[in-house]
Amino acid sequence: MSWLFGKKKEAKKQQPNPQEAIKNINEQIESIDAREKLLEKKMTTLTHEALQLNKAKNKRGAILALKKKKMFEGEFNKISGMKLMLEQQKVQIEASINDADIFTALKKGNEAINTVNKEVNIDNFQELKDDLEEQQANAEEIGTFFGDMAKEGEDELLQELDQLESDNVEQQLQGADVPVDSISSGVPQSNVPVAPKASAAENDSKLLEDLMA
């Protein structure tokens, strides 16, 4: 009936899992280790048996024991070679896994770099630079505007201040008894030399001298 409905689709072959492969290899190595221990024990027993038979003058029995020992030695050497191959394959799988992990990491890193480069190309940097320069220029313009506002009327205010100081000096001079000469000469009153006044005795003495002259 297969010709009516067509051939049954074969199940998709499952891809081998490296970790599962390593697990199976480890199981086989453990099995070989146990087999080696058993064979070593048998070879030791047969060696002892051959020596005992030879000591008992049973050459035939001793030879047979040695033949069995040689058979087990061949088996031991065979499974030891298999174990070595399994160990080598295990190392290769582990190295391949490590290589694949590194490759994946490098690939993802490269993709990340490409994504970042698309977002921050030279045009974007130039645009950002232009925006920053424009903002700086606006800030300087605003600072200049308010600075000029603060300086407005300063000249007039300075003139007014000078006038206030001049008026204040004149008022002080008008309210004090200061000789005109000292005012015109600009010498303060405290610094103008004043002739000392003659005492009454000196005046009388001078008057007598004038009368006697």
PyRosetta script that sets phi, psi and omega in degrees:
from pyrosetta import init, pose_from_sequence

init()
pose = pose_from_sequence("MSWLFGKKKEAKKQQPNPQEAIKNINEQIESIDAREKLLEKKMTTLTHEALQLNKAKNKRGAILALKKKKMFEGEFNKISGMKLMLEQQKVQIEASINDADIFTALKKGNEAINTVNKEVNIDNFQELKDDLEEQQANAEEIGTFFGDMAKEGEDELLQELDQLESDNVEQQLQGADVPVDSISSGVPQSNVPVAPKASAAENDSKLLEDLMA")
pose.set_psi(1, -6.8)
pose.set_omega(1, -177.1)
pose.set_phi(2, -64.6)
pose.set_psi(2, -24.5)
pose.set_omega(2, -178.2)
pose.set_phi(3, -73.4)
pose.set_psi(3, -18.5)
pose.set_omega(3, 178.0)
pose.set_phi(4, -80.4)
pose.set_psi(4, -41.2)
pose.set_omega(4, -174.3)
pose.set_phi(5, -104.0)
pose.set_psi(5, -0.4)
pose.set_omega(5, -178.9)
pose.set_phi(6, 84.1)
pose.set_psi(6, 167.3)
pose.set_omega(6, -179.0)
pose.set_phi(7, -71.9)
pose.set_psi(7, 143.7)
pose.set_omega(7, 178.0)
pose.set_phi(8, -67.4)
pose.set_psi(8, 130.8)
pose.set_omega(8, -179.8)
pose.set_phi(9, -65.1)
pose.set_psi(9, 133.1)
pose.set_omega(9, 178.2)
pose.set_phi(10, -73.0)
pose.set_psi(10, 141.5)
pose.set_omega(10, 179.0)
pose.set_phi(11, -62.6)
pose.set_psi(11, 139.9)
pose.set_omega(11, -178.9)
pose.set_phi(12, -62.5)
pose.set_psi(12, 128.6)
pose.set_omega(12, -177.8)
pose.set_phi(13, -67.5)
pose.set_psi(13, 126.8)
pose.set_omega(13, -178.0)
pose.set_phi(14, -75.3)
pose.set_psi(14, 133.1)
pose.set_omega(14, 179.6)
pose.set_phi(15, -69.2)
pose.set_psi(15, 138.7)
pose.set_omega(15, -179.7)
pose.set_phi(16, -65.8)
pose.set_psi(16, 138.1)
pose.set_omega(16, 179.0)
pose.set_phi(17, -95.0)
pose.set_psi(17, 121.4)
pose.set_omega(17, -178.3)
pose.set_phi(18, -57.4)
pose.set_psi(18, -39.8)
pose.set_omega(18, -179.5)
pose.set_phi(19, -66.0)
pose.set_psi(19, -38.8)
pose.set_omega(19, 176.5)
pose.set_phi(20, -65.4)
pose.set_psi(20, -38.9)
pose.set_omega(20, 178.7)
pose.set_phi(21, -62.4)
pose.set_psi(21, -42.9)
pose.set_omega(21, 177.8)
pose.set_phi(22, -64.0)
pose.set_psi(22, -39.1)
pose.set_omega(22, 178.7)
pose.set_phi(23, -62.1)
pose.set_psi(23, -44.5)
pose.set_omega(23, 179.3)
pose.set_phi(24, -64.2)
pose.set_psi(24, -39.8)
pose.set_omega(24, 179.0)
pose.set_phi(25, -62.7)
pose.set_psi(25, -43.5)
pose.set_omega(25, 179.1)
pose.set_phi(26, -62.0)
pose.set_psi(26, -38.9)
pose.set_omega(26, 178.0)
pose.set_phi(27, -63.8)
pose.set_psi(27, -40.9)
pose.set_omega(27, 179.5)
pose.set_phi(28, -67.2)
pose.set_psi(28, -38.6)
pose.set_omega(28, 178.5)
pose.set_phi(29, -64.2)
pose.set_psi(29, -42.4)
pose.set_omega(29, 177.9)
pose.set_phi(30, -61.8)
pose.set_psi(30, -40.4)
pose.set_omega(30, 178.7)
pose.set_phi(31, -64.1)
pose.set_psi(31, -41.3)
pose.set_omega(31, 179.1)
pose.set_phi(32, -66.3)
pose.set_psi(32, -38.8)
pose.set_omega(32, 178.1)
pose.set_phi(33, -59.0)
pose.set_psi(33, -44.3)
pose.set_omega(33, 179.1)
pose.set_phi(34, -64.8)
pose.set_psi(34, -39.5)
pose.set_omega(34, 179.1)
pose.set_phi(35, -65.8)
pose.set_psi(35, -39.5)
pose.set_omega(35, 178.5)
pose.set_phi(36, -62.1)
pose.set_psi(36, -42.6)
pose.set_omega(36, 179.7)
pose.set_phi(37, -62.4)
pose.set_psi(37, -40.1)
pose.set_omega(37, 179.3)
pose.set_phi(38, -65.3)
pose.set_psi(38, -44.0)
pose.set_omega(38, 179.8)
pose.set_phi(39, -65.5)
pose.set_psi(39, -39.6)
pose.set_omega(39, 176.9)
pose.set_phi(40, -60.4)
pose.set_psi(40, -41.9)
pose.set_omega(40, 179.2)
pose.set_phi(41, -63.7)
pose.set_psi(41, -42.5)
pose.set_omega(41, 179.3)
pose.set_phi(42, -65.7)
pose.set_psi(42, -40.8)
pose.set_omega(42, -179.7)
pose.set_phi(43, -65.5)
pose.set_psi(43, -38.4)
pose.set_omega(43, 177.6)
pose.set_phi(44, -64.9)
pose.set_psi(44, -42.1)
pose.set_omega(44, 179.7)
pose.set_phi(45, -64.2)
pose.set_psi(45, -43.3)
pose.set_omega(45, -179.2)
pose.set_phi(46, -66.9)
pose.set_psi(46, -36.7)
pose.set_omega(46, 176.9)
pose.set_phi(47, -62.0)
pose.set_psi(47, -45.5)
pose.set_omega(47, 178.6)
pose.set_phi(48, -63.5)
pose.set_psi(48, -39.9)
pose.set_omega(48, -179.9)
pose.set_phi(49, -65.0)
pose.set_psi(49, -42.8)
pose.set_omega(49, 179.7)
pose.set_phi(50, -62.2)
pose.set_psi(50, -39.3)
pose.set_omega(50, 178.3)
pose.set_phi(51, -65.8)
pose.set_psi(51, -39.0)
pose.set_omega(51, 179.7)
pose.set_phi(52, -68.4)
pose.set_psi(52, -41.7)
pose.set_omega(52, 179.8)
pose.set_phi(53, -66.9)
pose.set_psi(53, -40.2)
pose.set_omega(53, 178.8)
pose.set_phi(54, -65.3)
pose.set_psi(54, -36.5)
pose.set_omega(54, 177.3)
pose.set_phi(55, -65.9)
pose.set_psi(55, -30.7)
pose.set_omega(55, 178.8)
pose.set_phi(56, -87.1)
pose.set_psi(56, 10.9)
pose.set_omega(56, 178.3)
pose.set_phi(57, 69.2)
pose.set_psi(57, 19.8)
pose.set_omega(57, 178.1)
pose.set_phi(58, -99.6)
pose.set_psi(58, 80.1)
pose.set_omega(58, -177.0)
pose.set_phi(59, -63.0)
pose.set_psi(59, -41.2)
pose.set_omega(59, -177.5)
pose.set_phi(60, -63.1)
pose.set_psi(60, -45.3)
pose.set_omega(60, 179.4)
pose.set_phi(61, -65.0)
pose.set_psi(61, -37.9)
pose.set_omega(61, 179.9)
pose.set_phi(62, -65.9)
pose.set_psi(62, -41.2)
pose.set_omega(62, 178.6)
pose.set_phi(63, -64.0)
pose.set_psi(63, -41.9)
pose.set_omega(63, 179.2)
pose.set_phi(64, -62.1)
pose.set_psi(64, -40.2)
pose.set_omega(64, 178.3)
pose.set_phi(65, -63.6)
pose.set_psi(65, -39.2)
pose.set_omega(65, 178.6)
pose.set_phi(66, -68.1)
pose.set_psi(66, -35.7)
pose.set_omega(66, 177.2)
pose.set_phi(67, -62.4)
pose.set_psi(67, -43.3)
pose.set_omega(67, 177.4)
pose.set_phi(68, -62.2)
pose.set_psi(68, -39.2)
pose.set_omega(68, 179.0)
pose.set_phi(69, -61.8)
pose.set_psi(69, -43.0)
pose.set_omega(69, 179.1)
pose.set_phi(70, -62.4)
pose.set_psi(70, -36.9)
pose.set_omega(70, 178.4)
pose.set_phi(71, -62.5)
pose.set_psi(71, -44.7)
pose.set_omega(71, 178.7)
pose.set_phi(72, -68.0)
pose.set_psi(72, -32.0)
pose.set_omega(72, 176.5)
pose.set_phi(73, -64.2)
pose.set_psi(73, -40.9)
pose.set_omega(73, 177.3)
pose.set_phi(74, -62.0)
pose.set_psi(74, -42.6)
pose.set_omega(74, 177.5)
pose.set_phi(75, -63.4)
pose.set_psi(75, -40.5)
pose.set_omega(75, -179.3)
pose.set_phi(76, -63.5)
pose.set_psi(76, -44.6)
pose.set_omega(76, 180.0)
pose.set_phi(77, -65.2)
pose.set_psi(77, -36.6)
pose.set_omega(77, -179.5)
pose.set_phi(78, -64.7)
pose.set_psi(78, -50.2)
pose.set_omega(78, -177.5)
pose.set_phi(79, -70.8)
pose.set_psi(79, -26.7)
pose.set_omega(79, 175.3)
pose.set_phi(80, -66.3)
pose.set_psi(80, -39.6)
pose.set_omega(80, 175.9)
pose.set_phi(81, -64.8)
pose.set_psi(81, -39.7)
pose.set_omega(81, 177.4)
pose.set_phi(82, -62.5)
pose.set_psi(82, -42.7)
pose.set_omega(82, 179.8)
pose.set_phi(83, -62.2)
pose.set_psi(83, -38.9)
pose.set_omega(83, 178.8)
pose.set_phi(84, -63.0)
pose.set_psi(84, -41.2)
pose.set_omega(84, 178.3)
pose.set_phi(85, -63.9)
pose.set_psi(85, -40.2)
pose.set_omega(85, 178.5)
pose.set_phi(86, -63.9)
pose.set_psi(86, -41.4)
pose.set_omega(86, 178.9)
pose.set_phi(87, -62.3)
pose.set_psi(87, -42.2)
pose.set_omega(87, 179.4)
pose.set_phi(88, -63.8)
pose.set_psi(88, -42.7)
pose.set_omega(88, -179.8)
pose.set_phi(89, -65.6)
pose.set_psi(89, -37.9)
pose.set_omega(89, 177.6)
pose.set_phi(90, -60.8)
pose.set_psi(90, -44.3)
pose.set_omega(90, 178.8)
pose.set_phi(91, -62.4)
pose.set_psi(91, -40.5)
pose.set_omega(91, -179.4)
pose.set_phi(92, -65.8)
pose.set_psi(92, -41.5)
pose.set_omega(92, 179.4)
pose.set_phi(93, -64.6)
pose.set_psi(93, -44.6)
pose.set_omega(93, 179.5)
pose.set_phi(94, -61.9)
pose.set_psi(94, -40.0)
pose.set_omega(94, 177.4)
pose.set_phi(95, -65.2)
pose.set_psi(95, -38.9)
pose.set_omega(95, 178.7)
pose.set_phi(96, -65.5)
pose.set_psi(96, -40.5)
pose.set_omega(96, 177.5)
pose.set_phi(97, -61.7)
pose.set_psi(97, -44.1)
pose.set_omega(97, 179.2)
pose.set_phi(98, -62.7)
pose.set_psi(98, -42.4)
pose.set_omega(98, 178.1)
pose.set_phi(99, -62.5)
pose.set_psi(99, -41.1)
pose.set_omega(99, -179.3)
pose.set_phi(100, -66.2)
pose.set_psi(100, -40.3)
pose.set_omega(100, 178.9)
pose.set_phi(101, -63.6)
pose.set_psi(101, -42.4)
pose.set_omega(101, 179.2)
pose.set_phi(102, -64.9)
pose.set_psi(102, -42.4)
pose.set_omega(102, 179.0)
pose.set_phi(103, -61.7)
pose.set_psi(103, -43.7)
pose.set_omega(103, 179.0)
pose.set_phi(104, -61.6)
pose.set_psi(104, -43.0)
pose.set_omega(104, 179.1)
pose.set_phi(105, -63.1)
pose.set_psi(105, -43.4)
pose.set_omega(105, 179.1)
pose.set_phi(106, -64.7)
pose.set_psi(106, -39.7)
pose.set_omega(106, -179.8)
pose.set_phi(107, -64.3)
pose.set_psi(107, -45.2)
pose.set_omega(107, 179.2)
pose.set_phi(108, -64.7)
pose.set_psi(108, -39.1)
pose.set_omega(108, 177.8)
pose.set_phi(109, -62.7)
pose.set_psi(109, -40.7)
pose.set_omega(109, 178.5)
pose.set_phi(110, -64.9)
pose.set_psi(110, -40.7)
pose.set_omega(110, 177.9)
pose.set_phi(111, -63.9)
pose.set_psi(111, -39.6)
pose.set_omega(111, 178.6)
pose.set_phi(112, -64.0)
pose.set_psi(112, -41.8)
pose.set_omega(112, 179.0)
pose.set_phi(113, -62.5)
pose.set_psi(113, -42.5)
pose.set_omega(113, 179.5)
pose.set_phi(114, -63.5)
pose.set_psi(114, -39.0)
pose.set_omega(114, 179.1)
pose.set_phi(115, -64.3)
pose.set_psi(115, -44.6)
pose.set_omega(115, 179.5)
pose.set_phi(116, -64.7)
pose.set_psi(116, -41.6)
pose.set_omega(116, -179.0)
pose.set_phi(117, -63.3)
pose.set_psi(117, -32.3)
pose.set_omega(117, 177.8)
pose.set_phi(118, -66.5)
pose.set_psi(118, -33.7)
pose.set_omega(118, -177.0)
pose.set_phi(119, -83.3)
pose.set_psi(119, -30.3)
pose.set_omega(119, -175.6)
pose.set_phi(120, -123.3)
pose.set_psi(120, 61.9)
pose.set_omega(120, 176.0)
pose.set_phi(121, -84.8)
pose.set_psi(121, 179.8)
pose.set_omega(121, -174.9)
pose.set_phi(122, -64.6)
pose.set_psi(122, -32.2)
pose.set_omega(122, 179.1)
pose.set_phi(123, -64.7)
pose.set_psi(123, -40.6)
pose.set_omega(123, 179.0)
pose.set_phi(124, -64.9)
pose.set_psi(124, -39.3)
pose.set_omega(124, 177.7)
pose.set_phi(125, -63.2)
pose.set_psi(125, -42.6)
pose.set_omega(125, 179.8)
pose.set_phi(126, -64.0)
pose.set_psi(126, -41.9)
pose.set_omega(126, 178.5)
pose.set_phi(127, -62.4)
pose.set_psi(127, -43.0)
pose.set_omega(127, 178.1)
pose.set_phi(128, -62.9)
pose.set_psi(128, -40.6)
pose.set_omega(128, 178.8)
pose.set_phi(129, -62.4)
pose.set_psi(129, -43.4)
pose.set_omega(129, 179.2)
pose.set_phi(130, -62.4)
pose.set_psi(130, -42.0)
pose.set_omega(130, 179.2)
pose.set_phi(131, -62.4)
pose.set_psi(131, -42.8)
pose.set_omega(131, -180.0)
pose.set_phi(132, -64.6)
pose.set_psi(132, -41.4)
pose.set_omega(132, 178.8)
pose.set_phi(133, -64.8)
pose.set_psi(133, -38.2)
pose.set_omega(133, 178.7)
pose.set_phi(134, -65.4)
pose.set_psi(134, -42.7)
pose.set_omega(134, 177.9)
pose.set_phi(135, -62.8)
pose.set_psi(135, -40.2)
pose.set_omega(135, 178.7)
pose.set_phi(136, -64.3)
pose.set_psi(136, -42.3)
pose.set_omega(136, 178.9)
pose.set_phi(137, -64.0)
pose.set_psi(137, -40.7)
pose.set_omega(137, 177.9)
pose.set_phi(138, -63.1)
pose.set_psi(138, -41.9)
pose.set_omega(138, 179.7)
pose.set_phi(139, -63.5)
pose.set_psi(139, -41.5)
pose.set_omega(139, 178.5)
pose.set_phi(140, -66.1)
pose.set_psi(140, -38.1)
pose.set_omega(140, 179.1)
pose.set_phi(141, -65.0)
pose.set_psi(141, -42.3)
pose.set_omega(141, 178.1)
pose.set_phi(142, -63.9)
pose.set_psi(142, -42.4)
pose.set_omega(142, 178.7)
pose.set_phi(143, -62.4)
pose.set_psi(143, -40.8)
pose.set_omega(143, 178.3)
pose.set_phi(144, -65.1)
pose.set_psi(144, -39.9)
pose.set_omega(144, -179.4)
pose.set_phi(145, -60.3)
pose.set_psi(145, -51.3)
pose.set_omega(145, -179.0)
pose.set_phi(146, -70.1)
pose.set_psi(146, -32.2)
pose.set_omega(146, 176.1)
pose.set_phi(147, -63.8)
pose.set_psi(147, -41.3)
pose.set_omega(147, 178.3)
pose.set_phi(148, -65.9)
pose.set_psi(148, -37.5)
pose.set_omega(148, 178.0)
pose.set_phi(149, -62.8)
pose.set_psi(149, -38.9)
pose.set_omega(149, -179.2)
pose.set_phi(150, -67.9)
pose.set_psi(150, -29.0)
pose.set_omega(150, -177.8)
pose.set_phi(151, -87.6)
pose.set_psi(151, -10.2)
pose.set_omega(151, -177.8)
pose.set_phi(152, -61.5)
pose.set_psi(152, 133.5)
pose.set_omega(152, 177.1)
pose.set_phi(153, 78.6)
pose.set_psi(153, 5.1)
pose.set_omega(153, -178.8)
pose.set_phi(154, -65.2)
pose.set_psi(154, -40.2)
pose.set_omega(154, 180.0)
pose.set_phi(155, -61.4)
pose.set_psi(155, -45.2)
pose.set_omega(155, 179.4)
pose.set_phi(156, -63.4)
pose.set_psi(156, -40.7)
pose.set_omega(156, -179.5)
pose.set_phi(157, -66.3)
pose.set_psi(157, -36.7)
pose.set_omega(157, 177.5)
pose.set_phi(158, -64.6)
pose.set_psi(158, -41.6)
pose.set_omega(158, 177.2)
pose.set_phi(159, -62.3)
pose.set_psi(159, -41.1)
pose.set_omega(159, 178.9)
pose.set_phi(160, -64.6)
pose.set_psi(160, -38.8)
pose.set_omega(160, 179.0)
pose.set_phi(161, -65.0)
pose.set_psi(161, -42.4)
pose.set_omega(161, 177.0)
pose.set_phi(162, -61.1)
pose.set_psi(162, -40.7)
pose.set_omega(162, 179.7)
pose.set_phi(163, -64.4)
pose.set_psi(163, -41.2)
pose.set_omega(163, 179.0)
pose.set_phi(164, -62.6)
pose.set_psi(164, -41.8)
pose.set_omega(164, 179.1)
pose.set_phi(165, -65.4)
pose.set_psi(165, -38.8)
pose.set_omega(165, 179.4)
pose.set_phi(166, -65.9)
pose.set_psi(166, -44.8)
pose.set_omega(166, 178.7)
pose.set_phi(167, -62.6)
pose.set_psi(167, -38.5)
pose.set_omega(167, -178.8)
pose.set_phi(168, -65.1)
pose.set_psi(168, -40.4)
pose.set_omega(168, 178.2)
pose.set_phi(169, -63.8)
pose.set_psi(169, -44.1)
pose.set_omega(169, -179.9)
pose.set_phi(170, -61.8)
pose.set_psi(170, -41.6)
pose.set_omega(170, 178.5)
pose.set_phi(171, -62.2)
pose.set_psi(171, -40.6)
pose.set_omega(171, 178.9)
pose.set_phi(172, -64.5)
pose.set_psi(172, -39.2)
pose.set_omega(172, -179.8)
pose.set_phi(173, -69.3)
pose.set_psi(173, -38.1)
pose.set_omega(173, 179.7)
pose.set_phi(174, -67.4)
pose.set_psi(174, -31.4)
pose.set_omega(174, -178.0)
pose.set_phi(175, -85.8)
pose.set_psi(175, -2.6)
pose.set_omega(175, -177.9)
pose.set_phi(176, -115.9)
pose.set_psi(176, 150.6)
pose.set_omega(176, 178.7)
pose.set_phi(177, -86.0)
pose.set_psi(177, 89.1)
pose.set_omega(177, -175.1)
pose.set_phi(178, -122.4)
pose.set_psi(178, 131.3)
pose.set_omega(178, 178.1)
pose.set_phi(179, -59.5)
pose.set_psi(179, 147.3)
pose.set_omega(179, -178.0)
pose.set_phi(180, -63.3)
pose.set_psi(180, -37.0)
pose.set_omega(180, -178.6)
pose.set_phi(181, -62.2)
pose.set_psi(181, -39.0)
pose.set_omega(181, -179.8)
pose.set_phi(182, -68.2)
pose.set_psi(182, -33.5)
pose.set_omega(182, 179.0)
pose.set_phi(183, -67.2)
pose.set_psi(183, -45.6)
pose.set_omega(183, -177.3)
pose.set_phi(184, -68.6)
pose.set_psi(184, -31.3)
pose.set_omega(184, -179.3)
pose.set_phi(185, -82.3)
pose.set_psi(185, -10.9)
pose.set_omega(185, 178.8)
pose.set_phi(186, 79.0)
pose.set_psi(186, 10.7)
pose.set_omega(186, -179.3)
pose.set_phi(187, -90.0)
pose.set_psi(187, 129.4)
pose.set_omega(187, -179.9)
pose.set_phi(188, -61.3)
pose.set_psi(188, 154.3)
pose.set_omega(188, -177.3)
pose.set_phi(189, -59.5)
pose.set_psi(189, -37.8)
pose.set_omega(189, -177.1)
pose.set_phi(190, -67.7)
pose.set_psi(190, -20.5)
pose.set_omega(190, -177.2)
pose.set_phi(191, -99.7)
pose.set_psi(191, -3.7)
pose.set_omega(191, -178.0)
pose.set_phi(192, -82.0)
pose.set_psi(192, 123.2)
pose.set_omega(192, -179.2)
pose.set_phi(193, -69.1)
pose.set_psi(193, 133.5)
pose.set_omega(193, -177.9)
pose.set_phi(194, -116.8)
pose.set_psi(194, 131.8)
pose.set_omega(194, -179.2)
pose.set_phi(195, -67.1)
pose.set_psi(195, 133.5)
pose.set_omega(195, -178.4)
pose.set_phi(196, -68.9)
pose.set_psi(196, 140.7)
pose.set_omega(196, 179.9)
pose.set_phi(197, -77.2)
pose.set_psi(197, 136.9)
pose.set_omega(197, 178.8)
pose.set_phi(198, -74.1)
pose.set_psi(198, 141.6)
pose.set_omega(198, 179.7)
pose.set_phi(199, -75.2)
pose.set_psi(199, 169.4)
pose.set_omega(199, -179.3)
pose.set_phi(200, -65.5)
pose.set_psi(200, -38.8)
pose.set_omega(200, -179.6)
pose.set_phi(201, -64.5)
pose.set_psi(201, -40.5)
pose.set_omega(201, -179.8)
pose.set_phi(202, -65.6)
pose.set_psi(202, -37.9)
pose.set_omega(202, 178.9)
pose.set_phi(203, -64.7)
pose.set_psi(203, -42.6)
pose.set_omega(203, 179.7)
pose.set_phi(204, -64.6)
pose.set_psi(204, -41.4)
pose.set_omega(204, -179.4)
pose.set_phi(205, -63.0)
pose.set_psi(205, -40.3)
pose.set_omega(205, -179.1)
pose.set_phi(206, -69.4)
pose.set_psi(206, -33.9)
pose.set_omega(206, 179.1)
pose.set_phi(207, -65.6)
pose.set_psi(207, -41.0)
pose.set_omega(207, 178.5)
pose.set_phi(208, -64.7)
pose.set_psi(208, -40.1)
pose.set_omega(208, 178.5)
pose.set_phi(209, -62.9)
pose.set_psi(209, -38.5)
pose.set_omega(209, 179.3)
pose.set_phi(210, -65.8)
pose.set_psi(210, -36.0)
pose.set_omega(210, -177.9)
pose.set_phi(211, -72.7)
pose.set_psi(211, -34.5)
pose.set_omega(211, -178.1)
pose.set_phi(212, -80.2)
pose.set_psi(212, -14.4)
pose.set_omega(212, -177.3)
pose.set_phi(213, -72.3)
pose.dump_pdb("model.pdb")
